[in-house]
């Protein structure tokens, strides 16, 4: 009887191919990473002195390139916090020309031709990052401090050059937005926009030149840099 009942049972169903394969867990962004980047930068700013003379820098795009290092921590909820340091070489060699009115400079003809040149050589930032992840996709915002190294600006008036006296670096703040995609194991690619607002130092003309008196001071107004860059990061540790 039992043999007859067994014969009436349907044959066993074979498992579907891959039924015993485990689904990998979601990508985890936690870890230390190192990478490189390149892109374009635009620098703005203006010079003015108490005599009423003003000059504005052009905003032509210049190349930039460098690297970044950072550390991320991803929570189970998908939120992410981190810290990142960037260093980039800049090609923002800017110059401007205009007419100096030479206000309150008696005995000197007006209409002198003036050129100011500024060379931003490097930019470094230290920022916090805050973001949200969807498995291998991360969107984030960042903010912190920024430091720019630049040569002393040079002013040339009526073809007579004068180096303005100042330090060769200045500081400010930065904020940015970005998106990153972990495209293969520990490797990820990113695109990012950053705004860098810089302080407004004052430059002094040490000796009279082109009709401007010795001790005349030019202040930098509304100086900032905008950056767009792409980069690649490698995260140390497991890829999940």
C-alpha positions as CSV (number, residue, x, y, z in Angstrom):
1,X,0.0,0.0,0.0
2,X,2.7,2.5,0.9
3,X,4.5,1.7,-2.3
4,X,1.4,2.5,-4.3
5,X,1.0,5.8,-2.5
6,X,4.6,6.7,-3.2
7,X,4.1,5.9,-6.8
8,X,1.2,8.4,-7.0
9,X,3.3,11.3,-5.7
10,X,4.6,13.9,-8.3
11,X,8.3,13.7,-9.1
12,X,10.5,16.2,-7.2
13,X,11.0,19.6,-8.8
14,X,14.6,20.5,-9.5
15,X,15.7,23.9,-8.0
16,X,15.9,26.8,-10.5
17,X,19.5,27.6,-11.7
18,X,21.1,30.0,-9.2
19,X,18.5,29.4,-6.5
20,X,21.2,28.8,-3.9
21,X,23.3,31.8,-4.9
22,X,23.4,34.6,-2.2
23,X,22.5,38.1,-3.2
24,X,25.4,40.4,-2.3
25,X,24.7,43.1,0.3
26,X,24.4,46.8,-0.7
27,X,27.6,48.7,-1.4
28,X,29.1,50.3,1.8
29,X,30.9,53.6,1.4
30,X,32.6,53.5,4.8
31,X,36.3,53.6,4.6
32,X,39.5,55.6,3.8
33,X,39.9,56.7,0.1
34,X,42.5,58.4,-2.1
35,X,42.1,59.8,-5.6
36,X,42.8,62.4,-8.3
37,X,40.9,65.1,-10.1
38,X,41.1,67.6,-12.9
39,X,38.8,70.4,-14.2
40,X,38.3,74.1,-14.9
41,X,38.4,77.1,-12.6
42,X,37.1,80.7,-13.0
43,X,38.5,83.5,-10.8
44,X,36.8,86.8,-10.1
45,X,37.8,89.9,-8.2
46,X,38.5,93.7,-8.4
47,X,41.0,96.2,-7.1
48,X,40.2,99.7,-5.8
49,X,42.1,102.4,-3.9
50,X,41.1,105.5,-1.9
51,X,41.7,107.7,-4.9
52,X,38.8,106.2,-6.7
53,X,40.7,104.0,-9.1
54,X,39.2,100.6,-9.9
55,X,40.3,97.6,-11.9
56,X,38.5,94.2,-12.4
57,X,40.1,90.9,-13.2
58,X,38.8,88.8,-16.1
59,X,37.2,85.4,-15.6
60,X,38.7,83.2,-18.4
61,X,38.6,79.5,-17.6
62,X,41.8,77.9,-16.6
63,X,42.8,74.3,-16.0
64,X,43.3,72.7,-12.6
65,X,44.4,69.3,-11.4
66,X,45.4,67.6,-8.2
67,X,44.3,65.0,-5.7
68,X,42.1,64.3,-2.7
69,X,42.2,62.1,0.4
70,X,39.3,61.4,2.7
71,X,37.3,59.2,5.1
72,X,33.6,58.3,4.9
73,X,31.2,56.7,7.4
74,X,27.9,55.4,6.1
75,X,25.0,54.7,8.5
76,X,22.5,51.9,8.0
77,X,19.9,54.5,7.1
78,X,22.0,55.5,4.0
79,X,23.2,58.8,5.4
80,X,26.9,59.5,5.1
81,X,29.3,61.8,6.9
82,X,33.0,62.3,6.1
83,X,36.0,64.6,5.9
84,X,38.1,65.4,2.9
85,X,41.3,67.3,2.0
86,X,42.0,68.5,-1.6
87,X,45.0,70.0,-3.2
88,X,45.0,71.4,-6.8
89,X,47.5,73.2,-9.0
90,X,45.8,76.2,-10.6
91,X,46.4,77.9,-14.0
92,X,44.5,81.0,-12.9
93,X,47.0,83.6,-14.1
94,X,44.8,86.6,-14.5
95,X,45.6,90.1,-15.7
96,X,43.5,93.2,-16.3
97,X,44.0,96.6,-17.8
98,X,42.1,99.9,-17.5
99,X,42.4,103.6,-17.0
100,X,43.6,105.1,-13.7
101,X,41.9,108.4,-13.0
102,X,44.6,109.5,-10.6
103,X,42.1,111.4,-8.5
104,X,43.6,113.8,-6.0
105,X,47.1,113.6,-7.6
106,X,47.8,117.2,-8.5
107,X,50.1,117.9,-11.4
108,X,49.7,114.4,-13.0
109,X,47.8,114.0,-16.2
110,X,44.7,111.8,-16.0
111,X,44.1,108.9,-18.3
112,X,47.1,106.8,-17.3
113,X,47.0,103.2,-18.6
114,X,47.2,100.5,-15.8
115,X,47.6,96.7,-15.8
116,X,47.3,94.4,-12.8
117,X,48.4,90.8,-12.9
118,X,47.7,88.1,-10.3
119,X,48.8,84.5,-10.5
120,X,46.9,81.9,-8.4
121,X,49.2,78.9,-8.2
122,X,47.5,76.4,-5.9
123,X,44.3,75.8,-3.9
124,X,43.9,73.5,-0.9
125,X,40.6,72.8,1.0
126,X,39.7,71.0,4.2
127,X,35.9,70.1,4.3
128,X,33.3,68.0,5.9
129,X,31.0,65.9,3.6
130,X,27.3,65.1,4.2
131,X,25.5,62.8,1.8
132,X,22.9,60.1,1.1
133,X,23.5,56.9,-0.8
134,X,21.5,54.6,-3.0
135,X,23.6,51.5,-3.0
136,X,26.5,52.5,-5.4
137,X,25.3,56.1,-5.9
138,X,26.2,58.9,-3.5
139,X,25.1,62.5,-3.6
140,X,26.7,64.9,-1.2
141,X,27.4,68.5,-0.1
142,X,30.6,69.7,1.4
143,X,31.9,72.8,3.2
144,X,34.9,74.1,5.1
145,X,38.1,76.2,4.8
146,X,40.1,77.1,1.7
147,X,43.7,78.4,1.2
148,X,45.1,79.9,-2.0
149,X,48.8,80.4,-2.8
150,X,49.5,83.3,-5.2
151,X,52.4,85.4,-6.4
152,X,52.4,89.0,-5.2
153,X,50.3,91.0,-7.7
154,X,52.1,93.4,-10.1
155,X,50.7,96.7,-11.2
156,X,52.1,98.4,-14.3
157,X,51.2,102.0,-14.9
158,X,52.3,103.9,-18.0
159,X,54.7,100.9,-18.7
160,X,56.3,101.3,-15.3
161,X,56.0,98.1,-13.1
162,X,55.6,98.1,-9.4
163,X,55.3,95.0,-7.2
164,X,52.6,95.4,-4.5
165,X,53.7,94.4,-1.0
166,X,51.7,91.5,0.5
167,X,51.9,87.9,1.7
168,X,51.9,85.1,-0.9
169,X,48.8,83.2,0.3
170,X,45.3,84.0,1.6
171,X,42.4,82.1,2.9
172,X,38.6,81.9,2.8
173,X,35.8,79.4,2.8
174,X,34.3,76.9,0.4
175,X,31.1,75.0,-0.3
176,X,30.2,72.5,-3.0
177,X,27.9,69.8,-4.3
178,X,28.8,66.5,-6.0
179,X,27.7,63.0,-7.1
180,X,29.8,59.8,-7.0
181,X,29.3,56.4,-8.5
182,X,31.1,53.2,-7.4
183,X,31.5,51.7,-10.8
184,X,33.8,48.8,-10.1
185,X,34.7,47.1,-6.8
186,X,36.7,49.7,-4.8
187,X,36.8,52.3,-7.6
188,X,34.4,55.3,-7.9
189,X,34.1,58.3,-10.2
190,X,32.7,61.7,-9.2
191,X,31.7,65.1,-10.6
192,X,31.8,68.2,-8.3
193,X,31.1,71.9,-8.3
194,X,32.8,74.1,-5.7
195,X,32.6,77.8,-4.8
196,X,35.6,79.4,-3.0
197,X,35.1,82.8,-1.3
198,X,38.4,84.5,-0.4
199,X,39.3,87.3,2.0
200,X,40.1,90.8,0.7
201,X,43.7,91.6,1.4
202,X,45.2,95.1,0.9
203,X,48.2,95.8,-1.3
204,X,50.5,98.8,-0.8
205,X,52.5,100.5,-3.6
206,X,55.9,101.0,-1.9
207,X,57.1,103.8,-4.2
208,X,55.4,106.4,-6.4
209,X,54.8,105.0,-9.9
210,X,52.9,106.3,-12.9
211,X,51.5,109.2,-10.9
212,X,50.2,107.1,-8.0
213,X,51.7,108.3,-4.7
214,X,53.9,106.0,-2.5
215,X,51.8,104.3,0.1
216,X,48.7,104.1,-2.0
217,X,46.7,101.0,-1.1
218,X,44.7,98.8,-3.4
219,X,42.1,96.6,-1.7
220,X,40.8,93.4,-3.3
221,X,37.0,93.2,-3.5
222,X,34.6,90.3,-4.1
223,X,37.3,87.8,-4.9
224,X,36.2,84.2,-5.4
225,X,36.9,81.1,-7.5
226,X,34.4,78.7,-9.0
227,X,35.5,75.2,-9.9
228,X,34.1,72.3,-11.8
229,X,36.0,69.0,-11.7
230,X,35.8,65.3,-12.3
231,X,37.8,62.7,-10.3
232,X,38.4,59.0,-9.5
233,X,38.7,57.6,-6.0
234,X,40.0,54.2,-4.7
235,X,38.5,53.1,-1.3
236,X,40.7,50.9,0.8
237,X,39.1,47.8,2.3
238,X,36.3,45.4,1.1
239,X,34.0,46.5,-1.7
240,X,30.9,45.9,0.4
